[in-house]
Amino acid sequence: MLAAARLSFLRRAAPSPARLFSTTNTMSAAKKIVVTRELMPEAMDLLRKKEGVEVVTWPEDRSAPRDWLLENAKGASGLLVMLSDKVDEALLEAAGPDLKVVSTLSVGYDHCELAAFKKRGVKLGYTPELLTDATADISAMLYLMATRRAGEAVRFVERGEWPSVGWGPLLYAGYEPKGKKIGFFGFGRIAQATANRLIGFGVSSITYIDSGRHDRSERDAGLSQKWGVPVARAASLDALASESDAVILLAGLTPETKHVVSSDFLGKMKRTAVLVNVGRGGLVDNDALAKALKEGQIAGAGLDVIEGEPSIGADHPLVKEDRCVVLPHIGSATVETRTAMALLSARNAIGPLFGGEVEAEYKF
């Protein structure tokens, strides 16, 4: 009931073009925080009940328009933004010299122009370490959906084809996880939590590619002992592609990792392997993946993130591809996790305006 009520609340749109609230009698003296999407009541209360704060909120249940944000950011002391909001030099310039902090309701900050923050001395708050379990659940789920062809099977039923086809011994038969080699691109907290979940399905080994800056042999030995399977850094990116039965992407997006999954990478994967991306959409070349799926170079894919999101329509090649499961970036989307993220984002936005710290601050 609680979850349903909260979700119902989040879907409701207010009628006014902007929502203002202040606990002070003198609005001109209040510090303005612009919020680009209505949050859970607990988080909004934290903002609105803070003495000396004026809250301006985009009231509709969709992303705030760029022109609205640029206009309302003027004179703001803090911005509380979503992943879909581009925080660049133009926005920081529009906000002006009073801007102290930008708080993003995300662990990622690809939408933030970090050089502009550093130049202006604006702090950046984010929400790390809150979404590990929720995102690991989605990662494991997408792997299972891709390897067991669940997405294809659902579409088959929705198209009304089941009655005419009936049951067949290989009808949407996929591959079971037992005995399979799982490869990770990125092996931080979420990747390790995902691996921990898949161990229960009987996978045979875990390999990974990471930055390579640190010796992880002692950690890997501990995980291997804990899980009862080999855990090791892959010899190379090519080896990760060619030897894995599933490649799960859980890394950040940098100039070096952009389109790391290319035509060349996909061409080295097993035809029975699947690709899962719960990291950043830009890690994957969409056109190359669509072509690989269409030509049967790999068995399937599961995507929680996709380059170009949220502008991904029903006619997108990967959405139309039966063997690709596409989710609308819901890795952290449990009521519990998103509420915790919203509360932290609110605290991140308030703290530095009153002489405090950003509770979870990205350090430049």
Buried (B, 14 or more C-beta within 10 A) or exposed (E): EEEEEBEEEBEEEEEEEBBEBBBBEEEEEBBBBBBBBBBBBEBBBBBBEBEBBBBBBBBBEEBBEEEBBBEBBEBBBBBBBBBBBBBBEBBBBBBEEEBBBBBBBBBBBBBBBEEBBEEBEBBBBBBBEBBBBBBBBBBBBBBBBBBBBBBBBBBBEEEEEEEEEEEEEEEBEBBEBEEBBBBBBBBBBBBBBBBBBBBEBEBEBBBBBBEEEEEBEEEBEEBBEEBEBEBBBBEEBEBBBBBBBBBBBBBBBEEEBBBBBBBEBBEBBBEBBBBBBBBBBBBBBBBBBBBBBEEEBBBBBBBBBBBEBEEBEEEBBBBEBBBBBBBEBBBBBBBEBBBBBBBBBBBBBBBBBEEEEBBBBBEE
